[in-house]
């Protein structure tokens, strides 16, 4: 139609895998514990991203495999020793080259831990972020998450602690991302509030992303600023991962 500018929607499909390296520290009862090891492997056989103009969306299904270090007698574990399946939906609003507002929703279905006969309840998780490019290669912003357990934890078929030990938390904090020629480096710090039935405190994440496609070719620069993240909660929660696609 004359006088009308039509924007063609873009749609891509991908698969991905994330294997985190984790460092944990705990002080309790006058004792200190530290653990650094690989976490659980996260894989997605199907991811679809679509959108046009400023609005971008993504949907995926993720599976968390119990490949991380785990010892039922240890104070800290980087693996959870159970499987998780979770649908993922994300949306980002990118009105210009400087502003990025994003959110991601997941819902986790967990299998029992066969070593302890503990079954962690299902978990709703909302991640959010707002970023701004103060320089072409530097993004700053705020990010965080809200998690709420929707079903009871059980052990040997009985609700834990009489109330199912349902956890929740809200977190918020600053973030910074710098884009090098081939690698972007991101750092974020968050503090938790309104915590119930889970460890509370502050956390810091540092992440590097290589823009190469594995064949020596450069991928397009990552759009937007401080990215949302996917996390998983468990009684000795260590698994964290990041996955995002915005076409």
Secondary structure, DSSP 8 states (H G I E B T S, - for coil): -TT------EEEEEEEEEEEEEEEEEEETTEEEEEEEEEEEEEEEEEEEEEETTEEEEEEEEEEE--S---TT-S--S--SS-EEEEEEEEEE--SSSEEEEEEEEEEEE--BTTTTEE---EEEEEEEEEEEEETTEEEEEEEEEEEE-S--EETTEEGGGTTT--EEEEEEEEEEEE-SSEEEEEEEEEEEEEESS--SEEEEEEEEE-B-SSS-B-----SSS---EE---TT---EE------
